[in-house]
Amino acid sequence: MNKLSIVVTVLLACLVSHSWAKIARVPLRAQANFTKTHDNIKAEKSILASKYLVEASTSTTATVGKEVLHNYYNMEYYGLMSIGNPRQYFNILFDTGSSNLWVPSVNCLSTNLACQNHNKYNSSASSTYVANGQNVSIQYGTGSMAGYLSTDTVRVDNIPIESQTFLEAVSEPGTTFVDAPFAGIWGLAFESISQGGVTPPLDNMISQGLLDEPVISFYLKRNGKAVQGGELIFGGIDSTFYTGSLTYVPVSVADYWQFEVTALKTQGVAIAKNFQAIADTGTSLIVMPQADYKAMNTLIGATDNGNGEAFVDCDKLSSLKNVNFIIGGTIFTLKPSDYISEISGNGETYCMSIFSYLEGLSLWILGDAFIGKFYTVFDKGNLQVGFAPVATS
């Protein structure tokens, strides 16, 4: 796999004790020459089905930390973290649509390509490892990711989360993660949906006093081939990443980062009103109930291919209209260039609407196509989500 080196910058600041801020630069790896395909979309929707439609089975100094993210061609944004002492490093997908931290285990099946293609955690090599052993499996549309719980020190560079319990994966589903540029997932949602009764890392960061504020914020750079894909900030907000002021709305259900959208309109027509939505950094799409999907794509002139994917004639992009989300009294506008994505298949390039659906879904999932346009704050202290237009893209 060809990879490019990029840099992760971590900023640690102690405002209360007036200690010196520390900046650490750690190289990241990124997959080159990626092209979005129908298979990529199917794999992503499989993971979405697991998170929102399938119930999974289960058998101190305050700082601000900045994790610079790499943009995996507008599909996923991932950064670097470590587990253990000495540190074992992993590229990780930071996902606000789930709550568990998991990485591949050194004990994973030798036949499991997804595990073998990535770094693996070795508990015997860590002096701070504490055994747990509880079996946990997370159900996906293409299979299940299964493993067992372990406890160790987890770090986002120099922020140490003591006694963090996570999942060592010994089996991963199908081909979903085989070619992924990240080894595992760091869930950033609420403990109520954490499998195995595990306290999520963010909750432990807050309870251990590791953050200036109980918030995280995302700036996702929307340049498909950017070597620097943006930043995830633990414990703070960077106002240089957005224009104007943040619009906050309360979390309506503290499982996912769920809130109410007042309306969605295009060409003066309201497609949906007063509906529930989730801000999910773990998907590139905007996913909705099937009826809204049909109405949405009809109005923008996209035609369904019979597999839950809608396409427009690439020559007609200039004639497409804006789509407006009204959230907390503020209008958030997506232009055609924001909601139409180029994908490849059968040797050709197609223009696909990022508005998709999952059968049985009752709410909307606002993925990176939305979050990449609007700087997003996930505020656990006040149970609210904030949005503002990004300053650059």
C-alpha positions as CSV (number, residue, x, y, z in Angstrom):
1,M,0.0,0.0,0.0
2,N,1.5,3.4,-1.0
3,K,1.4,5.9,1.8
4,L,2.3,9.5,2.3
5,S,3.7,11.0,5.5
6,I,1.8,13.9,7.0
7,V,2.1,15.6,10.4
8,V,0.0,15.5,13.5
9,T,0.2,18.5,15.7
10,V,-0.8,18.2,19.4
11,L,-1.1,21.3,21.4
12,L,-1.2,21.0,25.2
13,A,-2.0,24.2,27.2
14,C,-2.4,24.6,30.9
15,L,-4.2,27.9,31.5
16,V,-4.9,27.4,35.2
17,S,-1.3,26.6,36.3
18,H,0.3,28.8,33.7
19,S,2.7,26.0,32.6
20,W,4.4,26.0,29.2
21,A,2.4,24.8,26.3
22,K,3.9,21.8,24.5
23,I,3.6,21.1,20.8
24,A,4.4,17.6,19.5
25,R,4.6,16.7,15.8
26,V,4.1,13.0,15.0
27,P,4.1,11.6,11.5
28,L,0.9,10.1,10.1
29,R,0.4,7.8,7.1
30,A,-2.2,8.3,4.4
31,Q,-3.2,6.0,1.5
32,A,-2.6,7.6,-1.9
33,N,-4.4,7.2,-5.2
34,F,-7.8,6.5,-3.7
35,T,-10.9,6.6,-5.8
36,K,-14.4,6.4,-4.3
37,T,-16.4,3.5,-5.8
38,H,-19.8,1.8,-5.4
39,D,-18.1,-0.8,-3.1
40,N,-16.9,2.0,-0.8
41,I,-20.4,3.4,-0.5
42,K,-21.8,-0.1,0.2
43,A,-19.3,-0.8,2.9
44,E,-20.0,2.6,4.6
45,K,-23.7,2.0,4.6
46,S,-23.1,-1.5,6.1
47,I,-21.4,0.2,9.0
48,L,-24.2,2.7,9.3
49,A,-26.8,0.0,9.4
50,S,-24.9,-1.6,12.4
51,K,-24.8,1.7,14.3
52,Y,-28.4,2.8,13.8
53,L,-30.5,-0.2,12.8
54,V,-28.9,-3.3,14.4
55,E,-28.7,-3.8,18.1
56,A,-25.2,-5.0,19.0
57,S,-24.7,-7.9,21.3
58,T,-22.5,-8.0,24.4
59,S,-21.6,-11.3,26.2
60,T,-4.0,16.1,36.6
61,T,-3.6,19.0,34.7
62,A,-6.2,20.4,32.5
63,T,-5.2,20.7,28.9
64,V,-6.4,21.3,25.4
65,G,-5.3,18.7,22.8
66,K,-5.4,19.2,19.1
67,E,-5.4,16.1,16.9
68,V,-4.6,17.0,13.2
69,L,-6.7,14.7,11.0
70,H,-6.0,13.3,7.6
71,N,-8.7,13.4,5.0
72,Y,-9.1,10.0,3.4
73,Y,-10.5,11.5,0.2
74,N,-13.6,12.9,1.9
75,M,-14.6,9.4,3.0
76,E,-13.1,9.2,6.5
77,Y,-11.0,11.4,8.8
78,Y,-8.5,9.7,11.0
79,G,-5.6,10.6,13.4
80,L,-3.0,9.0,15.6
81,M,-3.3,7.6,19.2
82,S,-1.4,5.2,21.3
83,I,-2.1,2.5,23.9
84,G,0.2,1.1,26.6
85,N,3.7,1.7,28.0
86,P,5.8,1.9,25.9
87,R,3.3,3.3,23.5
88,Q,1.8,1.2,20.7
89,Y,0.6,3.5,17.9
90,F,-2.6,3.2,15.8
91,N,-4.3,5.3,13.1
92,I,-7.8,5.6,14.4
93,L,-11.1,6.8,13.1
94,F,-12.7,9.4,15.5
95,D,-16.4,8.6,15.3
96,T,-19.1,10.6,17.0
97,G,-21.7,8.0,15.9
98,S,-20.4,5.2,18.3
99,S,-19.0,5.0,21.8
100,N,-16.4,2.2,22.0
101,L,-12.7,2.3,21.4
102,W,-11.3,-0.8,19.6
103,V,-8.1,-1.8,17.8
104,P,-6.9,-5.1,16.4
105,S,-5.4,-7.6,18.8
106,V,-2.1,-9.4,18.3
107,N,-4.3,-12.5,19.1
108,C,-6.5,-11.9,16.0
109,L,-7.2,-14.7,13.6
110,S,-4.4,-15.2,11.1
111,T,-6.9,-15.5,8.3
112,N,-8.5,-12.1,9.1
113,L,-7.1,-9.8,6.5
114,A,-8.5,-6.6,8.1
115,C,-6.5,-7.4,11.3
116,Q,-3.3,-8.5,9.6
117,N,-3.2,-5.4,7.4
118,H,-3.0,-3.1,10.4
119,N,-1.0,-2.5,13.7
120,K,-2.1,-4.8,16.4
121,Y,-2.1,-4.3,20.2
122,N,0.1,-6.6,22.2
123,S,-0.9,-6.6,25.9
124,S,2.2,-8.5,26.9
125,A,4.4,-5.7,25.7
126,S,2.8,-3.0,27.9
127,S,3.7,-2.5,31.6
128,T,0.4,-0.8,32.3
129,Y,-1.9,-3.5,30.9
130,V,-4.7,-4.8,33.1
131,A,-6.6,-7.9,32.0
132,N,-10.4,-7.9,31.7
133,G,-11.3,-10.6,29.2
134,Q,-15.1,-9.9,28.9
135,N,-16.2,-10.9,25.4
136,V,-17.9,-8.3,23.3
137,S,-19.1,-8.3,19.7
138,I,-20.5,-5.5,17.6
139,Q,-22.8,-6.5,14.8
140,Y,-22.3,-5.1,11.3
141,G,-24.3,-5.5,8.1
142,T,-21.6,-7.7,6.6
143,G,-20.7,-9.6,9.8
144,S,-19.5,-8.9,13.3
145,M,-16.4,-7.4,14.8
146,A,-15.7,-9.6,17.9
147,G,-13.1,-9.5,20.6
148,Y,-12.5,-9.0,24.3
149,L,-12.0,-6.1,26.7
150,S,-8.7,-5.0,28.1
151,T,-7.5,-2.0,30.1
152,D,-4.4,0.2,29.6
153,T,-3.3,3.8,29.4
154,V,-4.6,5.4,26.2
155,R,-3.1,8.6,24.8
156,V,-3.8,11.2,22.2
157,D,-0.1,12.1,22.0
158,N,0.7,13.5,25.5
159,I,-2.8,13.4,27.0
160,P,-2.8,10.2,29.1
161,I,-6.2,8.5,29.9
162,E,-5.5,6.2,32.8
163,S,-7.2,2.8,33.1
164,Q,-9.1,3.1,29.9
165,T,-11.0,-0.1,28.9
166,F,-11.2,-0.8,25.2
167,L,-11.9,-3.7,22.8
168,E,-9.1,-5.9,21.4
169,A,-10.6,-7.1,18.1
170,V,-9.8,-10.7,17.1
171,S,-12.3,-10.9,14.2
172,E,-13.5,-8.1,11.9
173,P,-16.4,-8.2,9.4
174,G,-15.9,-9.3,5.8
175,T,-13.9,-6.8,3.7
176,T,-15.2,-3.6,5.3
177,F,-11.9,-2.7,7.1
178,V,-9.4,-4.6,4.9
179,D,-8.2,-1.6,3.0
180,A,-9.1,1.1,5.5
181,P,-6.3,3.5,6.3
182,F,-7.2,3.3,10.0
183,A,-6.7,0.3,12.3
184,G,-9.7,0.9,14.6
185,I,-12.4,3.2,15.9
186,W,-12.5,5.7,18.8
187,G,-16.2,6.3,19.6
188,L,-17.1,9.8,20.8
189,A,-20.8,9.4,21.5
190,F,-22.5,8.7,24.9
191,E,-21.9,5.9,27.4
192,S,-25.5,4.8,27.0
193,I,-24.7,3.1,23.7
194,S,-21.3,1.8,24.7
195,Q,-21.1,-2.0,24.3
196,G,-19.9,-4.0,27.3
197,G,-20.8,-1.2,29.7
198,V,-17.5,0.5,29.0
199,T,-16.9,4.1,29.9
200,P,-15.9,5.9,26.7
201,P,-12.4,7.6,26.5
202,L,-13.9,11.1,26.3
203,D,-15.9,10.6,29.5
204,N,-12.7,9.5,31.3
205,M,-10.8,12.4,29.9
206,I,-13.4,14.7,31.4
207,S,-13.6,12.9,34.8
208,Q,-9.8,12.7,35.1
209,G,-9.5,16.5,34.6
210,L,-7.5,16.2,31.4
211,L,-9.4,18.9,29.4
212,D,-9.9,22.6,29.9
213,E,-13.6,22.2,28.9
214,P,-15.8,19.1,28.4
215,V,-16.1,19.7,24.7
216,I,-14.6,18.4,21.4
217,S,-14.7,20.2,18.1
218,F,-14.1,19.2,14.5
219,Y,-12.7,21.0,11.5
220,L,-12.8,18.7,8.5
221,K,-11.0,20.1,5.5
222,R,-13.0,19.4,2.3
223,N,-10.2,19.0,-0.2
224,G,-10.2,15.4,-1.5
225,K,-6.4,15.2,-1.9
226,A,-5.4,17.4,1.1
227,V,-2.5,16.0,3.0
228,Q,-3.8,17.8,6.1
229,G,-7.4,16.9,6.6
230,G,-8.3,19.2,9.5
231,E,-8.3,19.0,13.2
232,L,-10.1,17.4,16.1
233,I,-9.7,19.5,19.2
234,F,-10.1,17.9,22.6
235,G,-11.2,20.4,25.3
236,G,-11.6,23.5,23.2
237,I,-12.8,25.5,20.2
238,D,-10.6,27.3,17.6
239,S,-12.5,30.3,16.3
240,T,-10.1,30.7,13.4
241,F,-11.7,27.7,11.8
242,Y,-15.1,29.3,11.4
243,T,-16.8,32.6,10.4
244,G,-19.5,34.4,12.3
245,S,-20.8,32.8,15.5
246,L,-21.7,29.3,16.6
247,T,-25.4,28.2,16.6
248,Y,-26.1,25.8,19.4
249,V,-29.0,23.4,19.7
250,P,-29.7,21.1,22.6
251,V,-29.0,17.3,22.5
252,S,-32.5,15.8,22.4
253,V,-31.4,12.2,23.1
254,A,-28.1,11.6,24.8
255,D,-27.2,8.4,23.0
256,Y,-25.8,9.7,19.7
257,W,-25.3,13.4,19.2
258,Q,-29.0,13.9,18.3
259,F,-30.8,17.2,17.9
260,E,-33.7,18.7,16.1
261,V,-33.6,20.3,12.6
262,T,-36.4,22.8,12.1
263,A,-36.7,22.3,8.3
264,L,-34.9,21.2,5.1
265,K,-35.7,23.2,2.0
266,T,-34.6,23.5,-1.6
267,Q,-36.1,25.7,-4.4
268,G,-38.4,27.1,-1.7
269,V,-39.9,23.6,-1.1
270,A,-39.8,22.1,2.4
271,I,-38.7,18.5,2.1
272,A,-39.0,17.8,5.9
273,K,-39.9,19.7,9.0
274,N,-39.1,19.3,12.7
275,F,-37.1,16.1,12.3
276,Q,-34.4,14.5,14.4
277,A,-30.8,14.3,13.1
278,I,-27.4,13.0,14.3
279,A,-24.0,14.6,13.7
280,D,-21.8,11.6,12.7
281,T,-18.1,12.1,11.8
282,G,-18.0,8.4,11.0
283,T,-19.8,8.6,7.7
284,S,-19.2,10.7,4.6
285,L,-22.9,10.7,3.6
286,I,-26.1,12.4,4.6
287,V,-28.6,9.5,5.2
288,M,-32.3,9.8,5.8
289,P,-35.6,7.9,5.8
290,Q,-36.5,6.5,2.4
291,A,-39.5,8.8,1.8
292,D,-37.3,11.9,2.4
293,Y,-34.6,10.4,0.2
294,K,-37.1,10.1,-2.7
295,A,-38.4,13.7,-2.2
296,M,-34.9,15.1,-1.8
297,N,-33.4,13.6,-4.9
298,T,-36.4,14.3,-7.0
299,L,-36.1,18.0,-6.3
300,I,-32.4,18.1,-7.1
301,G,-33.0,16.1,-10.3
302,A,-31.1,12.9,-9.2
303,T,-32.3,9.5,-10.4
304,D,-32.2,6.4,-8.2
305,N,-30.3,3.4,-9.7
306,G,-32.4,0.9,-7.8
307,N,-29.8,0.3,-5.1
308,G,-30.3,3.3,-2.9
309,E,-27.9,5.5,-4.8
310,A,-29.0,8.5,-6.9
311,F,-27.1,10.1,-9.7
312,V,-27.2,13.3,-11.8
313,D,-25.8,14.1,-15.2
314,C,-22.4,15.5,-14.6
315,D,-23.0,18.1,-17.3
316,K,-25.9,19.6,-15.4
317,L,-24.1,20.4,-12.1
318,S,-24.2,24.1,-12.7
319,S,-28.0,24.1,-12.9
320,L,-28.5,22.4,-9.5
321,K,-30.0,24.4,-6.6
322,N,-28.7,24.9,-3.1
323,V,-30.1,22.9,-0.2
324,N,-30.8,24.7,3.1
325,F,-30.9,23.2,6.6
326,I,-32.6,25.4,9.2
327,I,-31.1,24.6,12.6
328,G,-31.6,26.7,15.7
329,G,-32.9,29.6,13.7
330,T,-29.9,29.7,11.4
331,I,-29.8,28.6,7.7
332,F,-26.9,26.3,6.8
333,T,-26.6,26.0,3.0
334,L,-25.1,23.1,1.0
335,K,-24.2,24.0,-2.6
336,P,-24.3,21.4,-5.4
337,S,-20.5,21.0,-5.1
338,D,-21.1,20.0,-1.4
339,Y,-23.7,17.3,-2.0
340,I,-22.6,15.8,-5.3
341,S,-19.7,13.4,-5.2
342,E,-17.7,11.9,-8.1
343,I,-17.4,8.1,-7.9
344,S,-15.9,5.5,-10.3
345,G,-17.3,2.3,-11.6
346,N,-17.0,0.2,-14.8
347,G,-14.2,2.4,-16.0
348,E,-16.4,5.5,-15.9
349,T,-16.9,8.5,-13.5
350,Y,-20.4,9.3,-12.2
351,C,-21.9,12.1,-10.2
352,M,-23.7,10.7,-7.2
353,S,-25.9,12.5,-4.7
354,I,-24.6,12.1,-1.2
355,F,-28.2,12.0,0.0
356,S,-28.8,8.4,0.7
357,Y,-31.2,6.2,2.9
358,L,-31.3,3.2,5.1
359,E,-34.5,1.1,5.1
360,G,-36.2,1.5,8.5
361,L,-34.2,4.6,9.5
362,S,-36.4,7.1,11.4
363,L,-34.0,10.0,11.7
364,W,-31.3,11.8,9.6
365,I,-27.6,11.2,9.8
366,L,-25.5,14.3,8.9
367,G,-22.0,13.0,8.0
368,D,-18.9,14.6,6.8
369,A,-20.5,16.2,3.8
370,F,-22.3,18.5,6.3
371,I,-19.7,18.6,9.1
372,G,-17.0,19.4,6.5
373,K,-18.9,22.5,5.5
374,F,-19.7,23.6,9.1
375,Y,-17.3,23.6,12.0
376,T,-19.0,21.4,14.6
377,V,-18.8,21.5,18.4
378,F,-19.8,18.6,20.6
379,D,-20.4,20.0,24.0
380,K,-20.9,17.4,26.7
381,G,-20.9,19.9,29.6
382,N,-24.0,21.7,28.3
383,L,-25.4,18.8,26.2
384,Q,-25.5,20.7,23.0
385,V,-24.2,20.7,19.5
386,G,-22.9,23.9,17.8
387,F,-22.4,24.7,14.1
388,A,-20.8,27.6,12.1
389,P,-19.6,28.0,8.5
390,V,-15.9,27.0,8.1
391,A,-13.5,29.8,7.4
392,T,-11.8,27.9,4.7
393,S,-12.4,24.6,2.8
